Amino acid sequence: MIDRVPTSNASAAGKFRSPFRHRDIFFHDGKQLRRVSVAPSVQAAAVLTVLALLLWSAFATGQMLLANAPGAERAPIKTNVSAEMLRMQQQVQAMEQNVAAIRQDVRERYQLTSQEVRKLGLDPKRFTKGEYTGQGGPFEAVEPLKAGTDSKFKELFTSWKRLDQLELGTISIPSAQPVTGTALTSNYGVRSDPFRGRAAMHAGIDLAGPTGTPIYATADGYVQRSEWAGGYGNLVELSHGRGIQTRYGHLSRSVVNAGDKVKRGQLIAYMGSTGRSTGSHLHYEVRVDGKAVNPIPFMQGTDYLLAVQRRAAAGNTQVAMGGPEASK
């Protein structure tokens, strides 16, 4: 897949955000070294706020000089202040136009990412929950110019924050291939059980290949289980956060332990035929809030979703099938 995003979404926002990257600030509190991560959106919002404050300070200074000047000096000062105010208004208008363009790009990116997430049967709100919305403080009236500019900056910051949360949340979506060079021998859903011959629910898919074929994590997360699990045989279960899990069954052996952190594409096990299995294959499941869902759409991730995810981080002829027994 090619790591790319639509051109329309990389214009104003991309140019504006280019100087801003995730930065880590380290400080020592006397006991231990602490690290604070500053997101690009926070840096950009801070710069915009400082610019707005500088413009407002210049305006306020001019008004103060005009009010305190003797009568004979007020005319030239008033002329200079008027010219300065006109220049400031033009700068503010240009800044607001840039902010509006950036805000539109942010909205488009949020909408596109949300559409890709919905295609997988997931609600985008799953990845933006937990936003802090508490507000308060004493009321202090401000001039219309400053208030209007501040509101636009706040709206931009809020939109950026939501986009950052959504894009960061997509890291938990399984989208990589768990194995390569295999054949799909059993799909997700109701099938004829390979052992009993009656209808039964198959909670994942079966991908057949030689014993010892490498198995990879399909998303970042940590190992919940790495153990023998009945019909699954040797099983690795990963938790990716946001209520999303993946399971890898019938393994010949695992190379990870419970509690280990894993990255997308990391080797976690080798294919086998342990447990309730007719031959060497991988039984792969995706679970959302504990319920099995069809893994196929997750394995067919679009270039756009894969690009978003990359950004927020960085010969047996017998048909092999299996899985834990389940009645329809």
Wavefront OBJ file of the C-alpha trace (Angstrom):
o trace
v 0.000 0.000 0.000
v 1.138 3.567 -0.683
v 1.240 5.998 2.224
v -0.695 8.930 0.818
v -3.549 11.278 1.593
v -5.804 13.314 -0.714
v -4.136 16.494 -2.013
v -7.009 18.699 -0.827
v -6.341 17.649 2.738
v -2.611 18.297 2.675
v -2.704 21.926 1.491
v -3.223 24.637 4.088
v -3.175 22.359 7.115
v -0.085 20.521 5.921
v 1.848 23.736 5.238
v 0.776 25.273 8.527
v 1.587 22.191 10.616
v 4.950 21.432 8.995
v 7.013 23.317 11.668
v 5.055 21.589 14.427
v 5.955 18.044 15.418
v 5.412 16.017 18.563
v 7.974 17.260 21.060
v 8.988 15.818 24.413
v 9.961 18.198 27.218
v 11.987 16.713 30.069
v 12.275 18.245 33.537
v 13.462 17.078 36.940
v 11.210 17.684 39.949
v 13.924 16.841 42.469
v 12.924 13.187 42.711
v 12.622 11.840 39.228
v 12.904 12.793 35.579
v 9.531 13.555 34.040
v 8.501 13.843 30.401
v 5.708 15.989 28.972
v 4.601 15.400 25.372
v 3.412 18.488 23.468
v 1.200 17.692 20.477
v 1.464 19.684 17.198
v -2.042 21.081 17.691
v -1.090 22.520 21.092
v 2.014 24.192 19.642
v 0.067 25.659 16.717
v -2.702 26.955 18.965
v -0.122 28.571 21.258
v 1.534 30.387 18.339
v -1.803 31.646 17.021
v -2.810 32.826 20.489
v 0.471 34.716 20.950
v 0.023 36.441 17.577
v -3.490 37.502 18.512
v -2.311 38.838 21.879
v 0.489 40.827 20.223
v -1.977 42.466 17.837
v -4.347 43.251 20.681
v -1.507 44.680 22.808
v -0.475 47.018 19.986
v -4.059 48.232 19.654
v -4.445 48.769 23.404
v -1.132 50.662 23.613
v -2.190 53.022 20.836
v -5.500 53.740 22.559
v -3.717 54.496 25.834
v -1.235 56.888 24.174
v -4.082 58.717 22.467
v -6.017 59.110 25.697
v -3.023 60.464 27.678
v -1.580 62.799 25.006
v -2.006 66.643 25.231
v -4.589 68.155 22.902
v -2.021 69.515 20.388
v -0.403 66.092 20.000
v -3.589 64.081 19.631
v -4.146 64.744 15.914
v -0.911 63.138 14.620
v -1.177 60.361 17.225
v -4.776 59.723 16.181
v -3.691 59.545 12.539
v -0.922 57.097 13.381
v -3.232 55.011 15.570
v -5.869 54.896 12.833
v -3.287 53.748 10.295
v -1.951 51.166 12.735
v -5.487 49.947 13.493
v -6.198 49.580 9.772
v -2.971 47.617 9.327
v -3.833 45.408 12.309
v -7.336 44.771 11.003
v -5.896 43.703 7.660
v -3.465 41.370 9.419
v -6.240 39.923 11.554
v -8.440 39.391 8.494
v -5.598 37.613 6.691
v -4.955 35.497 9.777
v -8.649 34.648 10.093
v -8.747 33.591 6.442
v -5.797 31.263 7.050
v -7.454 29.900 10.179
v -10.689 29.304 8.245
v -8.821 27.422 5.498
v -6.953 25.304 8.033
v -10.160 24.609 9.961
v -11.853 23.440 6.755
v -8.948 21.094 5.983
v -9.112 19.705 9.517
v -12.850 19.089 9.157
v -12.361 17.307 5.834
v -9.666 15.070 7.296
v -11.884 14.278 10.272
v -14.804 13.410 7.987
v -12.659 11.205 5.723
v -11.141 9.365 8.672
v -14.584 8.927 10.237
v -15.914 7.447 6.986
v -13.080 4.898 6.887
v -13.727 3.940 10.511
v -17.471 3.518 9.879
v -16.759 1.186 6.951
v -15.380 -1.233 9.545
v -18.584 -1.058 11.572
v -16.957 1.119 14.240
v -18.270 4.375 15.684
v -15.683 7.212 15.495
v -16.822 8.302 18.965
v -15.147 5.146 20.272
v -11.816 6.861 19.586
v -12.684 10.350 20.866
v -14.279 9.425 24.186
v -12.907 10.904 27.365
v -12.532 14.448 26.079
v -12.286 16.921 28.963
v -15.048 19.495 28.584
v -14.973 21.247 31.993
v -15.008 25.041 31.804
v -15.288 27.946 34.232
v -13.602 31.051 35.642
v -14.674 34.656 36.288
v -16.412 36.602 33.526
v -14.208 39.234 31.892
v -15.619 41.262 29.020
v -13.412 41.712 25.935
v -13.528 43.875 22.851
v -15.432 42.404 19.841
v -12.267 42.188 17.681
v -10.352 40.171 20.278
v -13.388 38.064 21.213
v -14.088 37.145 17.586
v -10.474 36.202 16.935
v -10.219 34.175 20.148
v -13.378 32.233 19.328
v -11.988 31.271 15.917
v -8.723 30.102 17.483
v -10.608 28.114 20.111
v -12.773 26.496 17.447
v -9.665 25.590 15.443
v -7.959 24.163 18.521
v -11.054 22.075 19.377
v -11.300 20.727 15.821
v -7.599 19.902 15.810
v -7.856 18.159 19.162
v -10.721 15.964 17.929
v -8.779 15.076 14.775
v -5.662 14.228 16.795
v -7.687 11.986 19.111
v -9.381 10.213 16.215
v -6.161 9.651 14.261
v -4.335 8.491 17.378
v -7.229 6.146 18.156
v -7.019 4.467 14.757
v -3.724 2.907 15.852
v -5.843 0.384 17.771
v -7.616 -0.755 14.565
v -6.191 -4.060 13.228
v -5.285 -3.469 9.589
v -2.042 -5.307 8.873
v -1.971 -8.867 7.528
v -1.417 -11.449 10.296
v 0.374 -13.773 7.860
v 1.540 -13.791 4.231
v 1.587 -16.429 1.501
v -1.408 -18.367 2.808
v -4.781 -19.553 1.505
v -8.167 -18.612 2.984
v -9.743 -22.000 3.770
v -12.671 -20.985 5.960
v -14.520 -17.691 6.196
v -16.255 -15.911 9.068
v -19.842 -16.880 9.858
v -22.016 -19.987 9.909
v -20.351 -22.991 8.269
v -20.419 -26.780 8.313
v -18.271 -27.827 11.260
v -15.243 -29.799 9.930
v -15.542 -32.358 12.740
v -19.291 -32.792 13.308
v -20.642 -31.816 9.914
v -23.428 -29.656 11.310
v -24.016 -25.899 11.114
v -21.873 -23.958 13.554
v -20.668 -20.401 13.977
v -17.061 -19.748 12.979
v -15.902 -16.670 14.902
v -12.912 -15.927 12.670
v -11.166 -16.941 9.462
v -8.714 -19.757 8.713
v -5.525 -19.047 6.765
v -3.659 -22.234 5.822
v 0.091 -22.539 5.351
v 3.120 -24.601 6.336
v 3.881 -25.270 9.993
v 6.274 -22.631 11.277
v 4.964 -19.810 9.063
v 5.530 -16.487 10.943
v 2.476 -14.809 12.503
v 2.440 -11.029 13.036
v 0.474 -8.614 15.240
v -2.077 -6.678 13.193
v -2.071 -3.581 15.437
v -0.209 -2.083 18.381
v -1.236 -3.390 21.782
v -0.245 -5.727 24.562
v -0.489 -9.483 25.100
v -3.496 -10.456 27.207
v -2.970 -14.199 26.874
v -0.299 -16.492 25.519
v -1.346 -19.987 26.557
v -3.146 -23.199 25.740
v -6.860 -22.436 25.259
v -8.849 -25.606 24.515
v -10.099 -25.727 20.927
v -7.842 -22.811 20.003
v -4.776 -24.845 20.917
v -1.852 -22.524 21.534
v -3.411 -19.055 21.537
v -2.138 -15.484 21.579
v -4.716 -12.811 22.411
v -3.833 -9.142 21.971
v -5.628 -6.115 23.388
v -5.385 -2.992 21.220
v -7.369 -0.629 23.431
v -10.748 0.975 22.712
v -12.393 -2.432 23.301
v -10.642 -4.058 20.310
v -8.894 -7.458 20.525
v -7.378 -9.967 18.118
v -6.870 -13.710 18.580
v -4.365 -16.000 16.884
v -5.055 -19.719 17.324
v -3.635 -23.219 16.584
v -0.077 -21.892 16.901
v 2.892 -24.239 16.960
v 4.514 -21.862 19.438
v 4.382 -18.291 20.696
v 7.306 -15.898 21.076
v 5.508 -13.413 23.359
v 4.283 -13.562 26.945
v 1.278 -12.101 28.770
v 1.885 -8.428 29.522
v 4.316 -7.853 26.641
v 3.826 -4.756 24.494
v 3.727 -5.396 20.757
v 3.837 -3.232 17.640
v 1.967 -3.637 14.377
v 3.850 -6.103 12.190
v 5.839 -7.597 15.083
v 6.451 -11.354 15.079
v 4.350 -12.949 17.829
v 4.111 -16.665 16.959
v 4.455 -19.438 14.390
v 1.703 -21.313 12.562
v 0.759 -24.823 13.655
v -2.107 -27.279 14.064
v -2.647 -27.426 17.816
v -6.076 -27.755 19.397
v -9.194 -28.500 17.370
v -7.610 -28.409 13.916
v -7.452 -30.518 10.747
v -4.080 -29.187 9.585
v -1.557 -26.383 9.795
v -3.287 -22.991 9.660
v -3.919 -19.753 11.550
v -7.330 -19.122 13.101
v -7.601 -15.308 13.223
v -10.293 -13.326 15.044
v -11.121 -9.657 15.555
v -13.304 -8.842 18.560
v -14.992 -5.559 19.458
v -16.285 -5.207 23.012
v -15.861 -8.945 23.429
v -17.922 -9.907 20.362
v -16.386 -11.517 17.276
v -16.728 -9.520 14.028
v -15.744 -10.307 10.445
v -11.941 -9.839 10.147
v -11.958 -9.500 6.338
v -12.873 -5.763 6.173
v -10.089 -5.019 8.663
v -7.587 -6.846 6.439
v -8.655 -4.732 3.445
v -7.763 -1.356 4.933
v -7.597 1.531 2.452
v -4.469 3.520 1.645
v -5.984 6.501 3.459
v -6.579 4.629 6.733
v -3.151 3.005 6.562
v -1.572 6.427 5.983
v -3.422 7.814 9.001
v -2.259 4.894 11.126
v 1.348 5.269 9.988
v 1.275 8.930 10.851
v -0.092 8.558 14.484
v 2.722 6.430 15.699
v 5.319 6.256 13.107
v 2.679 -26.621 1.095
v -0.075 -28.715 2.665
v -2.714 -29.640 0.040
v -5.220 -30.679 2.707
v -7.744 -27.981 3.542
v -6.841 -26.836 7.041
v -9.671 -25.589 9.235
v -10.514 -25.526 12.908
v -11.521 -23.380 15.838
v -13.374 -23.862 19.110
v -16.646 -25.773 18.812
v -19.761 -23.587 18.691
v -23.348 -24.492 17.860
v -25.533 -22.315 15.716
l 1 2 3 4 5 6 7 8 9 10 11 12 13 14 15 16 17 18 19 20 21 22 23 24 25 26 27 28 29 30 31 32 33 34 35 36 37 38 39 40 41 42 43 44 45 46 47 48 49 50 51 52 53 54 55 56 57 58 59 60 61 62 63 64 65 66 67 68 69 70 71 72 73 74 75 76 77 78 79 80 81 82 83 84 85 86 87 88 89 90 91 92 93 94 95 96 97 98 99 100 101 102 103 104 105 106 107 108 109 110 111 112 113 114 115 116 117 118 119 120 121 122 123 124 125 126 127 128 129 130 131 132 133 134 135 136 137 138 139 140 141 142 143 144 145 146 147 148 149 150 151 152 153 154 155 156 157 158 159 160 161 162 163 164 165 166 167 168 169 170 171 172 173 174 175 176 177 178 179 180 181 182 183 184 185 186 187 188 189 190 191 192 193 194 195 196 197 198 199 200 201 202 203 204 205 206 207 208 209 210 211 212 213 214 215 216 217 218 219 220 221 222 223 224 225 226 227 228 229 230 231 232 233 234 235 236 237 238 239 240 241 242 243 244 245 246 247 248 249 250 251 252 253 254 255 256 257 258 259 260 261 262 263 264 265 266 267 268 269 270 271 272 273 274 275 276 277 278 279 280 281 282 283 284 285 286 287 288 289 290 291 292 293 294 295 296 297 298 299 300 301 302 303 304 305 306 307 308 309 310 311 312 313 314
l 315 316 317 318 319 320 321 322 323 324 325 326 327 328
